[in-house]
Amino acid sequence: MIWVKDQRCRLTYICEDWYRITGQEPDESLGFGWLAAIHPDDRPLIEHSVKEACRHRVEFMMRFRIRRQNGSYVWIIDAATPSFAPLTHDFIGYLGLISQYQDDTQDLTAKAEVGAFKPGRAAAEFGPVSKLDIIADHLIMAKAASVGCAPEVMTAIDGALHAAGRALVVEMQRNTQPESLH
């Protein structure tokens, strides 16, 4: 699941899977409402870590539990990297990815790593791996730039981000499929 936060770390977009899994509605999850879906024991650490990452404008990775619609909890990994405008290098927010934690360990605790590494600027072979990466980056910048503007533009950008996220997942799955033995 992909998500976008603005320069004040308010959630401005999260893919539709979040709503399906948590049962939250968009008006409940946007801004800081998504925190309500986090397990009460994990919430203080996660809230503090996100605020620290935003204050320092650094990447983060966290492991915590979210509540499903049926009331049970599932462990997830939430990782994000800060986004900066290409010409001005102004901080515009975060692009993040949530995935289910696949470890069978029973004694897990919430964990957060903030600013653990400093990625360099993408260049040459380390740049975007596909046109979809570039499209997603530009949509995120458009989303950040359009906050407070025409709602119909925001709706269109949200739809495009959702489509780009799904296409990136399909592309990643296609690129990681083992080759046939035939």
Contacts in CASP RR format, 6 or more apart in sequence:
PFRMAT RR
TARGET T0000
AUTHOR 0000-0000-0000
METHOD contacts of the structure
MODEL  1
MIWVKDQRCRLTYICEDWYRITGQEPDESLGFGWLAAIHPDDRPLIEHSV
KEACRHRVEFMMRFRIRRQNGSYVWIIDAATPSFAPLTHDFIGYLGLISQ
YQDDTQDLTAKAEVGAFKPGRAAAEFGPVSKLDIIADHLIMAKAASVGCA
PEVMTAIDGALHAAGRALVVEMQRNTQPESLH
1 14 0 8 1.000
1 15 0 8 1.000
1 17 0 8 1.000
1 18 0 8 1.000
1 97 0 8 1.000
1 98 0 8 1.000
1 99 0 8 1.000
2 13 0 8 1.000
2 14 0 8 1.000
2 15 0 8 1.000
2 95 0 8 1.000
2 96 0 8 1.000
2 97 0 8 1.000
2 98 0 8 1.000
2 136 0 8 1.000
2 161 0 8 1.000
2 165 0 8 1.000
2 168 0 8 1.000
3 11 0 8 1.000
3 13 0 8 1.000
3 14 0 8 1.000
3 15 0 8 1.000
3 18 0 8 1.000
3 80 0 8 1.000
3 94 0 8 1.000
3 95 0 8 1.000
3 96 0 8 1.000
3 97 0 8 1.000
3 98 0 8 1.000
4 11 0 8 1.000
4 12 0 8 1.000
4 13 0 8 1.000
4 14 0 8 1.000
4 93 0 8 1.000
4 94 0 8 1.000
4 95 0 8 1.000
4 96 0 8 1.000
4 140 0 8 1.000
4 143 0 8 1.000
4 144 0 8 1.000
4 161 0 8 1.000
5 11 0 8 1.000
5 12 0 8 1.000
5 54 0 8 1.000
5 80 0 8 1.000
5 93 0 8 1.000
5 94 0 8 1.000
5 96 0 8 1.000
6 12 0 8 1.000
6 92 0 8 1.000
6 93 0 8 1.000
6 144 0 8 1.000
6 147 0 8 1.000
7 90 0 8 1.000
7 91 0 8 1.000
7 92 0 8 1.000
7 93 0 8 1.000
7 144 0 8 1.000
8 54 0 8 1.000
9 50 0 8 1.000
9 51 0 8 1.000
9 53 0 8 1.000
9 54 0 8 1.000
9 93 0 8 1.000
9 94 0 8 1.000
10 30 0 8 1.000
10 31 0 8 1.000
10 32 0 8 1.000
11 29 0 8 1.000
11 30 0 8 1.000
11 31 0 8 1.000
11 32 0 8 1.000
11 33 0 8 1.000
11 34 0 8 1.000
12 30 0 8 1.000
12 31 0 8 1.000
12 143 0 8 1.000
12 144 0 8 1.000
12 147 0 8 1.000
13 143 0 8 1.000
13 157 0 8 1.000
13 158 0 8 1.000
13 161 0 8 1.000
14 29 0 8 1.000
14 30 0 8 1.000
14 34 0 8 1.000
15 161 0 8 1.000
15 162 0 8 1.000
15 165 0 8 1.000
15 166 0 8 1.000
16 162 0 8 1.000
18 24 0 8 1.000
18 29 0 8 1.000
18 34 0 8 1.000
18 98 0 8 1.000
19 25 0 8 1.000
19 26 0 8 1.000
19 29 0 8 1.000
20 69 0 8 1.000
21 66 0 8 1.000
21 68 0 8 1.000
21 69 0 8 1.000
21 74 0 8 1.000
22 29 0 8 1.000
22 37 0 8 1.000
22 66 0 8 1.000
22 67 0 8 1.000
22 68 0 8 1.000
22 69 0 8 1.000
23 68 0 8 1.000
23 69 0 8 1.000
24 33 0 8 1.000
24 34 0 8 1.000
24 36 0 8 1.000
24 37 0 8 1.000
28 36 0 8 1.000
29 36 0 8 1.000
29 37 0 8 1.000
35 43 0 8 1.000
35 46 0 8 1.000
35 47 0 8 1.000
37 66 0 8 1.000
37 67 0 8 1.000
38 46 0 8 1.000
38 64 0 8 1.000
38 65 0 8 1.000
38 66 0 8 1.000
38 67 0 8 1.000
39 64 0 8 1.000
39 65 0 8 1.000
39 66 0 8 1.000
39 67 0 8 1.000
39 73 0 8 1.000
39 110 0 8 1.000
41 110 0 8 1.000
42 64 0 8 1.000
42 65 0 8 1.000
42 110 0 8 1.000
45 62 0 8 1.000
45 64 0 8 1.000
45 110 0 8 1.000
45 111 0 8 1.000
45 112 0 8 1.000
46 62 0 8 1.000
46 64 0 8 1.000
46 78 0 8 1.000
46 110 0 8 1.000
46 112 0 8 1.000
48 112 0 8 1.000
49 60 0 8 1.000
49 62 0 8 1.000
49 112 0 8 1.000
49 114 0 8 1.000
50 60 0 8 1.000
50 62 0 8 1.000
52 114 0 8 1.000
53 59 0 8 1.000
53 60 0 8 1.000
53 80 0 8 1.000
53 82 0 8 1.000
53 94 0 8 1.000
53 114 0 8 1.000
53 115 0 8 1.000
54 93 0 8 1.000
54 94 0 8 1.000
56 114 0 8 1.000
56 115 0 8 1.000
57 82 0 8 1.000
57 91 0 8 1.000
58 82 0 8 1.000
58 114 0 8 1.000
58 115 0 8 1.000
58 118 0 8 1.000
59 79 0 8 1.000
59 80 0 8 1.000
59 81 0 8 1.000
59 82 0 8 1.000
59 114 0 8 1.000
59 115 0 8 1.000
59 116 0 8 1.000
59 117 0 8 1.000
59 119 0 8 1.000
60 79 0 8 1.000
60 80 0 8 1.000
60 112 0 8 1.000
60 113 0 8 1.000
60 114 0 8 1.000
60 115 0 8 1.000
60 116 0 8 1.000
61 77 0 8 1.000
61 78 0 8 1.000
61 79 0 8 1.000
61 80 0 8 1.000
61 112 0 8 1.000
61 113 0 8 1.000
61 116 0 8 1.000
62 77 0 8 1.000
62 78 0 8 1.000
62 79 0 8 1.000
62 110 0 8 1.000
62 111 0 8 1.000
62 112 0 8 1.000
62 113 0 8 1.000
63 75 0 8 1.000
63 76 0 8 1.000
63 77 0 8 1.000
63 78 0 8 1.000
63 101 0 8 1.000
63 108 0 8 1.000
63 110 0 8 1.000
63 111 0 8 1.000
63 112 0 8 1.000
64 75 0 8 1.000
64 76 0 8 1.000
64 78 0 8 1.000
64 110 0 8 1.000
64 111 0 8 1.000
64 112 0 8 1.000
65 73 0 8 1.000
65 74 0 8 1.000
65 75 0 8 1.000
65 76 0 8 1.000
65 110 0 8 1.000
66 73 0 8 1.000
66 74 0 8 1.000
66 76 0 8 1.000
67 73 0 8 1.000
68 74 0 8 1.000
74 100 0 8 1.000
74 101 0 8 1.000
75 100 0 8 1.000
75 101 0 8 1.000
75 103 0 8 1.000
75 108 0 8 1.000
76 98 0 8 1.000
76 99 0 8 1.000
76 100 0 8 1.000
76 101 0 8 1.000
77 98 0 8 1.000
77 99 0 8 1.000
77 100 0 8 1.000
77 101 0 8 1.000
78 96 0 8 1.000
78 97 0 8 1.000
78 98 0 8 1.000
79 96 0 8 1.000
79 97 0 8 1.000
80 94 0 8 1.000
80 95 0 8 1.000
80 96 0 8 1.000
80 97 0 8 1.000
81 94 0 8 1.000
81 95 0 8 1.000
81 96 0 8 1.000
81 119 0 8 1.000
82 91 0 8 1.000
82 93 0 8 1.000
82 94 0 8 1.000
83 91 0 8 1.000
83 92 0 8 1.000
83 93 0 8 1.000
83 94 0 8 1.000
83 95 0 8 1.000
83 137 0 8 1.000
83 140 0 8 1.000
83 141 0 8 1.000
83 144 0 8 1.000
84 90 0 8 1.000
84 91 0 8 1.000
84 92 0 8 1.000
85 92 0 8 1.000
85 141 0 8 1.000
86 141 0 8 1.000
92 140 0 8 1.000
92 141 0 8 1.000
92 144 0 8 1.000
92 145 0 8 1.000
93 144 0 8 1.000
95 136 0 8 1.000
95 137 0 8 1.000
95 140 0 8 1.000
101 108 0 8 1.000
122 128 0 8 1.000
127 133 0 8 1.000
128 134 0 8 1.000
128 137 0 8 1.000
130 168 0 8 1.000
130 171 0 8 1.000
132 164 0 8 1.000
132 165 0 8 1.000
132 167 0 8 1.000
132 168 0 8 1.000
132 171 0 8 1.000
133 168 0 8 1.000
135 164 0 8 1.000
136 161 0 8 1.000
136 164 0 8 1.000
136 165 0 8 1.000
136 168 0 8 1.000
139 157 0 8 1.000
139 160 0 8 1.000
139 161 0 8 1.000
139 164 0 8 1.000
140 161 0 8 1.000
142 157 0 8 1.000
143 154 0 8 1.000
143 157 0 8 1.000
143 158 0 8 1.000
143 161 0 8 1.000
146 153 0 8 1.000
146 154 0 8 1.000
146 157 0 8 1.000
147 154 0 8 1.000
148 154 0 8 1.000
END
